[in-house]
Amino acid sequence: MAATIAVYWFGLERDGVAVLGQLPGEFPRLHLPSIVFADLVQTTPLAFVVAAIIMVQTAATTRSFVAVPGATASINRDFTGVGAANLMAGLFGAFPVNASPPLTEIVAETGGRSKLAGLTAAALILALAGFGTTLLAQVPLAALAGILIFAAMRIVRLGEIVTIFRHAFGEFMLILATVTAIIVLPVGTGVAIGIVLSLLHRIWSTTRARLITFEKVPGTSIWWPPGRDLKGETVEGVLVIAFQAPLSFLNAYKFQDSARRVVRQSRTPLNLIVLEASSIVEIEFTAAEILIEFIEFCAQSKIRFAVARLESVRAGEAFERLGITNAVHRDRFFHSVDEAIRMLAKKTNEFPEDKE
């Protein structure tokens, strides 16, 4: 307000100070938009970019401005509200709606704590749109830019970025690449690039998962990944393997190749393989087919195959739906690796298929 008064009082616009200028003022009116198929084809890619920006900004704003300190951010609830607001915006011919970081920052800094603050802001905007557009004509663009910078300084957490740089350099490079793209390219393109890079990083992380052979902790019934501080034990003829990632087409072939390799490299003939499945929270169709192929490979090699600690509900349902449970046999699912070995390792001289 002070900047606007200064521009008006001293006539700074004549000296080259850029101002917002005259805006058309009218109340929004409810009407059904005319939809043409050609327009849908043309605007759909842009609509996805706008939706991505809204989701990113809304999530960031919700996490940054929690109404009650220490409370959990209700991002899904805010997405629902933003979605309903965008449906209404389409009927009133308004801009797309999101949880605006600068507006939220302004409300928070001025002491707004309840829904009344948002309703008051909406009433003021309507009043300005209908009657006060002449008051906005002298607002300097530099003042608006200052408000945006003020909000951004409180949303961007430099301390967290430094921590990420120290402990997760790959994720820091994602931040750097996204910020650079947003600055150099149009905002929508920059955000889209950031989202794509994040997805590629997730895919890369999934493909890095590797097969691990477990060892028994001495004096216990616990089977654990080998480490420098653990001198584990093994059971002759028994191999315990684990894959610490969801199984998908991205890593299933790597799982199969690694599993067959450890079978071939075993120093003693194997009678039992136990898949410790606590880390397999999900499995998709291609991975299920590959896992069934490995189970059949074990059967052809006269090696029992069992599954222990299949804790994920989604993975368990997928095992049933995709035929893995029948391939393994229902009586070979156990709550622990130790239970699987106690129940099956004693029967290594009798392969069930031969008995049948």
Summary of the structure (lengths in Angstrom):
residues: 356
radius of gyration: 30.2
end to end distance: 87.6
largest distance: 100.0
contacts: 938
relative contact order: 0.07
helix: 60%
strand: 9%
